[in-house]
Every structure is written in C-alpha cells, then in structure tokens.
C-alpha cells in the first residue's frame, strides 16, 4: 500500500488518476491531440478566463521550475527590468534564474514570516525603472499566502507586467486571473489539481505572449515557440509527457466532480483545520502567525526538547506510512506538513495519531 504524502508535491493521487496512465498513445494520435486541447481549455476555465477573453494556456514539459524558467527567460526583453518580491526559497530561486540568464533584475527581500510590503514595492515601481514584477502566490517555504491581488492592482497602476508563480495554490485557491491583472501565471501538474509530475503550465494574456516572439535565450524553454507549436498543429515541439497528461485529464475530471476550485479548497481547508488543532494539542508550535498562514502547507518549529531529532521523527512516521517534509527556512529549524493531494480529514487524524505515538516513543 502506498504511503500517504503530506508534502508540497508530488502528492498522493487517486487510484483512477494512476489507472489513467495504463495506456499508450502516440504524440501524433488524434485522440492525444484532442486531449491536449481539452486540457488547455480546462486550465483556462480554472483560472476564470478563456481563449475568447484573450488568454492562452501553454504546457511545458518538466517540473514547475521549468515553467518558471521558461517564463522568466522568455518574457523579459533585453531592455526590460524585473522586480522580484522574495519572502522564501522559491522567490530566491527566481532570482537565481534571472542571474543565470543575465536578465536585469532587483530583489526586494522580506523575512520568511512576513509578506512583501506594498508601500516599498510601490516606491520602486514609481521610479519607472521596472517593466515586470514577479511574486510567489503560496510560498511553500512556510505556507504563507502572499496578497497577489494587491500587487496586481499595483502593477496595473504602473503599467508593468505581472508574473505569478502559483505552483502550490492554483486549483485550490480561487483566483480570477484577469481581475487580478496577471499577465503570466505558472503552476504544475502535480500540485493542487492532483495529477502526477511531468509538466508545468503557463496561463498567459495572449497579447503579452505574442510580444515574447524571439526573446527567449533557450530552445526548449521558448514559451512563444511552445505556444506556437501547440496552436499550429496541436503537437509539442519535443516528446510530450503522454502518460502524465492522461493522468492530468482524469485529475481535471475529479476536481470538477469535487466542485471545482471551491470544492477542492473546502477539503484542503478542512484538512488544515484538523491538522492545526491536533498539532496544537500535541504541543507543536507553528512558525507563521495565524493571519499569515495559508491552508496549503503548515510549518512547525522543532520541539526544543533534547530528545527530538527530526531524522528519527521523520523515519518513524515514514515507517508508519506517513511522509512529511523537512523545512526549507534559512533562519529557523522547522518541518512542514502538507494538507493537499488525495488526502482527507480522516487521513490527517491518522497522521496525528502516529505523531502522538512517535512523540511518546522519542520522549519529547
């Protein structure tokens, strides 16, 4: 029996999603081409936009970071200037991508337990030096939700393009891409839509996507060329992740059956509330204050007791069939527990019972 994954992703998937991969299709089969078309349309619907309203969905082979790098390396022209709002490891990763591609950028860095400051951001944008802004929606370093709506309004005010890394939020956090003035949104197959790893996707304003022509400095991550390939004949430029796409199509059926983004959000929030209450009763301290804590993933401080050792704690839970995640913070010793994937409140209760057993065994 598979272990339950209480992680930021890859996640526990349903049996029907797994079974969807038990078929082989050629990348030029009409069935597969139609499948890709349907997936692209469904992704736009989840973002509350459509082709008719001027948006496009582009699928990019590889992990979520492939999608992020595709956007960063494709959409910013030589005379562009990127402002990166950072409050965690994934914002820092975007800065590394920009540096590698020699893209002019400035980082505005905040503590990992705080959200980026709107006034400081506006002060920089008011100089007129920046053409693009990027922010992480749910920074899975901590689980914090950044106020992407406010920053979208700010970007519109100053006429700069707005990029949102919504890797761990899209599909579980209601989001109107157009209303929030998002030009490029990036997510991946193995997060809140509950597919399997294999590709990322970008939801983009068509007008801004067209302007990317000829700007990319890589072959495989050229966002415009990838879109053109899908538009021209429905095919990928390079070998597509066929089985991951088959699984994803089933995952899209299941999110619709659950009530769409609202239904998925409800279950994850129920998981979150059970975890939050149970961990508090067991004496664990959350890293984030309640007003900043999102419901995707929770971060907990290591207990101060001398008997606590995270490696042993992790292994004992793992042997019981529960997989949690180490911390990614730069200034605090923490671990993370995800509320997403094909898990339910009863699964969280079982995890809490296992944590209680392990706590007694370890003596902290």
FIFINU-173572 format. One line per 5 residues: number of its first residue (from 1); for each residue z, y, x of C-alpha. Coordinates in steps of 0.05 Angstrom, whole numbers, plus 32768, in hexadecimal, padded with zeros to 4 digits. Example, Ala and Ser with C-alpha at 12.3 -4.5 7.8 and 13.67 -1.06 7.14 Angstrom:
REM FIFINU-173572
1	809C,7FA6,80F6 ~ 808F,7FEB,8111
REM end
This chain:
REM FIFINU-173572
1	8000,8000,8000 ~ 7FEE,8045,801A ~ 8026,8074,802F ~ 802F,80B4,8007 ~ 8018,80F1,802D
6	8045,812E,8024 ~ 801A,8157,8053 ~ 7FEC,8193,8052 ~ 7FB0,8163,8055 ~ 7F90,8132,8059
11	7FB4,811E,801A ~ 7FC3,80E3,7FEE ~ 7F85,80D6,7FC3 ~ 7F7C,80AF,7F82 ~ 7F60,8069,7F81
16	7F24,8081,7F5B ~ 7F14,80B4,7F91 ~ 7F18,807E,7FC5 ~ 7EED,804F,7F9C ~ 7EB7,8084,7F94
21	7EA7,807A,7FDE ~ 7E95,8030,7FD5 ~ 7E4B,8040,7FCF ~ 7E14,8053,7FFF ~ 7DDF,8088,7FF1
26	7DA9,80A6,801C ~ 7DAE,80F0,8029 ~ 7D69,80FA,800A ~ 7D77,80D1,7FCB ~ 7D6D,80F9,7F8C
31	7DB1,80E2,7F74 ~ 7DD3,80FE,7FB1 ~ 7DAC,8140,7FAF ~ 7DC2,8149,7F66 ~ 7E09,8137,7F79
36	7E0B,816E,7FAD ~ 7DEE,81A0,7F7B ~ 7E24,818E,7F48 ~ 7E5C,8194,7F7B ~ 7E44,81D9,7F91
41	7E43,81F0,7F49 ~ 7E88,81D3,7F3A ~ 7EA6,81F6,7F76 ~ 7E8D,8239,7F5D ~ 7EAB,822A,7F19
46	7EEF,821D,7F39 ~ 7EEA,8262,7F59 ~ 7ED9,8280,7F15 ~ 7E94,8296,7F2D ~ 7E4C,827B,7F28
51	7E07,8280,7F45 ~ 7DF4,82AC,7F0B ~ 7E2C,82DD,7F1D ~ 7E13,82E1,7F65 ~ 7E3B,82AC,7F8B
56	7E27,826F,7FB4 ~ 7E4B,8230,7FCB ~ 7E3A,8216,8010 ~ 7E53,81D2,8029 ~ 7E5F,81CB,8073
61	7E6B,8189,8096 ~ 7EAD,8183,80BB ~ 7EF5,8197,80AF ~ 7F0E,81D8,8091 ~ 7F0E,81F9,80D5
66	7EC3,81EA,80DB ~ 7EBA,8214,809C ~ 7EE5,824C,80B7 ~ 7EBF,824D,80F8 ~ 7E7D,824C,80D3
71	7E90,828A,80AC ~ 7EAF,82B0,80E6 ~ 7E74,82A1,8113 ~ 7E3E,82AF,80DF ~ 7E52,82EA,80B4
76	7E68,831F,80E7 ~ 7E2E,8345,8107 ~ 7E2C,835B,8150 ~ 7E44,83A1,813C ~ 7E79,8385,810D
81	7EC4,8387,8118 ~ 7EF4,8354,80FA ~ 7F3D,8362,80E6 ~ 7F65,8321,80E5 ~ 7FA6,8322,80BD
86	7FD4,82EE,80DD ~ 8017,82D0,80C7 ~ 8010,8289,80E0 ~ 7FEB,8257,810A ~ 7FAC,8256,80E0
91	7FA2,82A1,80E6 ~ 7FAB,8299,8131 ~ 7F75,8263,8130 ~ 7F45,8294,8110 ~ 7F53,82C5,8149
96	7F42,828E,817C ~ 7F01,8281,8158 ~ 7EEF,82CB,815A ~ 7F00,82CF,81A4 ~ 7ED5,8291,81B5
101	7E9A,82AF,8191 ~ 7EA6,82F3,81B2 ~ 7EAC,8314,816E ~ 7ECE,8359,8171 ~ 7F10,8352,814D
106	7F57,836B,8147 ~ 7F93,8342,8132 ~ 7FC9,835F,8107 ~ 8003,832E,8112 ~ 8040,8325,80E6
111	807C,82F7,80E7 ~ 8070,82B2,80CC ~ 80A4,82BD,8095 ~ 8083,82FD,807B ~ 8042,8311,805B
116	8010,8341,807C ~ 8021,8389,806E ~ 7FF1,83AD,803F ~ 8000,83F3,805A ~ 7FF4,83E0,80A3
121	7FB3,83BF,808F ~ 7F9C,83FC,8068 ~ 7FAD,8429,80A3 ~ 7F7D,8400,80CE ~ 7F46,83FB,8099
126	7F49,8446,808D ~ 7F2F,8452,80D4 ~ 7EEC,8435,80BF ~ 7EEA,8408,80FC ~ 7EEA,83C5,80D8
131	7EB2,83A2,80B2 ~ 7ED6,8362,80A0 ~ 7F1D,834B,808F ~ 7F35,8303,808F ~ 7F77,82E6,8075
136	7F93,82A1,8067 ~ 7FA4,8296,801E ~ 7FDA,8260,8025 ~ 7FF1,8261,806E ~ 8005,8218,8075
141	802D,8227,80B3 ~ 8064,8238,8082 ~ 8047,8231,803C ~ 8049,827C,8030 ~ 8019,8299,7FFD
146	7FF8,82D9,8016 ~ 7FE7,830E,7FE2 ~ 7F9B,8307,7FE6 ~ 7F91,832E,7FA7 ~ 7FAE,836E,7FC5
151	7F86,8367,8005 ~ 7F47,835C,7FDC ~ 7F52,839E,7FB8 ~ 7F5D,83C0,7FFB ~ 7F1D,83A2,8018
156	7EF5,83BB,7FDC ~ 7F13,8401,7FE4 ~ 7EFB,8406,802C ~ 7EB9,83E1,8024 ~ 7EC8,83A8,8054
161	7EB6,835F,8049 ~ 7EF0,8331,8037 ~ 7EF7,82EA,8051 ~ 7F2D,82BC,8036 ~ 7F42,827A,8055
166	7F5B,8256,8016 ~ 7F5E,8212,8037 ~ 7FA0,81FB,8018 ~ 7F9E,8223,7FD8 ~ 7F58,821F,7FB9
171	7F59,81F0,7F7D ~ 7FA3,81F6,7F71 ~ 7FAF,8241,7F70 ~ 7F88,8265,7F39 ~ 7F57,8294,7F59
176	7F1E,82C0,7F40 ~ 7EF3,82CC,7F7D ~ 7ECD,8307,7F60 ~ 7F0A,832A,7F43 ~ 7F2B,8326,7F87
181	7EEE,8343,7FAB ~ 7EE7,8305,7FD8 ~ 7EA5,8302,7FFD ~ 7EB1,82BF,8020 ~ 7EE5,828B,800D
186	7EEF,824C,8036 ~ 7F10,820A,8023 ~ 7F07,81C0,802F ~ 7EFE,817D,800D ~ 7F41,815E,801E
191	7F71,8191,8002 ~ 7F84,81A5,7FBB ~ 7F45,8188,7F9B ~ 7F5E,8145,7FB7 ~ 7F1F,812A,7FD7
196	7F1B,810A,801C ~ 7F0D,812C,805F ~ 7EC5,8138,8072 ~ 7EAE,817E,8061 ~ 7EC2,81C5,8054
201	7EA3,81F5,8023 ~ 7E97,823F,801F ~ 7E91,8267,7FDF ~ 7E6B,82A6,7FEE ~ 7E4E,82E4,7FCE
206	7E03,82D8,7FD2 ~ 7DF3,831F,7FE7 ~ 7E22,831A,8022 ~ 7E09,82D4,8033 ~ 7DC1,82EB,8037
211	7DD7,8321,8068 ~ 7DEF,82EA,8098 ~ 7DA8,82D4,80A9 ~ 7D9F,82D0,80F4 ~ 7DE6,82E3,8106
216	7E04,829E,8115 ~ 7E0C,828C,815E ~ 7E0E,8240,8152 ~ 7DDC,8210,8136 ~ 7E07,81E1,810C
221	7E37,8216,80F2 ~ 7E02,8247,80DC ~ 7E1A,8257,8096 ~ 7DD9,8278,807F ~ 7DAE,8240,8099
226	7DDB,820C,8078 ~ 7DD5,8230,8035 ~ 7D8A,8236,803C ~ 7D84,81EC,804A ~ 7DAB,81DB,800B
231	7D85,820D,7FE2 ~ 7D3F,81FA,7FF9 ~ 7D40,81AF,7FED ~ 7D89,819E,7FDC ~ 7D92,817B,801F
236	7DC0,8186,805A ~ 7DA1,819B,809C ~ 7DC7,8163,80BF ~ 7DE6,8121,80A8 ~ 7E12,8130,806C
241	7E57,8110,805F ~ 7E3B,80E5,8027 ~ 7E79,80BD,8017 ~ 7EA8,80FA,801A ~ 7E7A,811D,7FE8
246	7E7B,80E0,7FBA ~ 7EC7,80E1,7FBC ~ 7EC8,812C,7FB1 ~ 7E9D,8127,7F73 ~ 7ED1,80F7,7F55
251	7F09,8126,7F6B ~ 7EE7,815E,7F45 ~ 7EE5,8133,7F07 ~ 7F30,8126,7F0E ~ 7F43,816F,7F17
256	7F1C,8180,7ED8 ~ 7F3F,8147,7EB3 ~ 7F82,8162,7ECA ~ 7F73,81A6,7EAC ~ 7F4E,81C9,7EE4
261	7F71,81F5,7F17 ~ 7FA7,8206,7EE4 ~ 7FB8,81BD,7ED9 ~ 7FB7,81AD,7F23 ~ 7FE4,81E9,7F30
266	8015,81D2,7EFB ~ 801F,818E,7F1B ~ 8026,81AA,7F60 ~ 8059,81DC,7F48 ~ 8080,81A4,7F27
271	8080,817E,7F69 ~ 8097,81BD,7F8C ~ 80D1,81C9,7F5C ~ 80EA,8181,7F63 ~ 80E5,8185,7FAF
276	8106,81C9,7FB3 ~ 8142,81B5,7F88 ~ 814A,8171,7FA9 ~ 8147,818A,7FF1 ~ 817A,81C1,7FE1
281	81A9,818C,7FC5 ~ 81A0,8164,8005 ~ 81B4,81A1,802F ~ 8170,81B4,804C ~ 8160,81FE,8056
286	811C,821B,8046 ~ 80FA,8247,807A ~ 80DC,8278,8049 ~ 8100,82A3,8017 ~ 80F3,828F,7FCE
291	80C6,82CB,7FBF ~ 8096,82B9,7FF7 ~ 8096,826D,7FEE ~ 8056,8250,7FD1 ~ 8054,820D,7FAE
296	8022,81EA,7FDB ~ 804F,81D8,8015 ~ 8099,81E4,8026 ~ 80B5,81F0,806B ~ 80FC,81DC,807D
301	8129,81ED,80B7 ~ 8141,81B3,80E2 ~ 8189,81A3,80D0 ~ 81B8,81BF,8105 ~ 81DE,817D,810A
306	81DB,815B,814E ~ 81C6,8119,812D ~ 8185,8135,8113 ~ 8147,8123,813A ~ 8105,8132,8117
311	80DE,80FA,8139 ~ 8110,80C6,8120 ~ 8115,80E8,80DC ~ 80C9,80E6,80D6 ~ 80C3,809D,80EC
316	80F9,8086,80BC ~ 80D6,80A8,8081 ~ 8094,808E,8098 ~ 80AE,8046,8099 ~ 80C3,8050,8051
321	807C,8065,803E ~ 8084,80B1,803F ~ 805E,80DE,8070 ~ 8076,8125,807B ~ 805D,8158,80AE
326	8079,8178,80EC ~ 8082,81C3,80EF ~ 8050,81F3,810C ~ 807C,8230,8115 ~ 807F,8257,8156
331	80C8,826E,8151 ~ 80EE,823A,8128 ~ 80F7,81EF,8126 ~ 80DF,81D9,80E2 ~ 80BB,81A1,80BD
336	808D,81A4,8081 ~ 8087,817E,8040 ~ 8049,8186,8015 ~ 8047,8185,7FC9 ~ 7FFC,8178,7FC3
341	7FCE,813D,7FBE ~ 7FD2,8104,7F8C ~ 801D,8106,7F88 ~ 804A,8113,7F4D ~ 8093,8128,7F41
346	80A9,80E0,7F40 ~ 808B,80D7,7F86 ~ 80B2,8114,7F9D ~ 80F2,80F6,7F80 ~ 80E4,80B6,7FA8
351	80DA,80DF,7FE7 ~ 811C,8103,7FDB ~ 8140,80C0,7FD2 ~ 8122,80A9,8014 ~ 8138,80E9,8037
356	817E,80DE,801C ~ 817F,8097,8038 ~ 8166,80AF,807C ~ 8198,80E8,807E ~ 81D1,80B6,8075
361	81B4,8087,80A9 ~ 81AD,80BE,80DC ~ 81F0,80DC,80CC ~ 81DF,8125,80C1
REM end
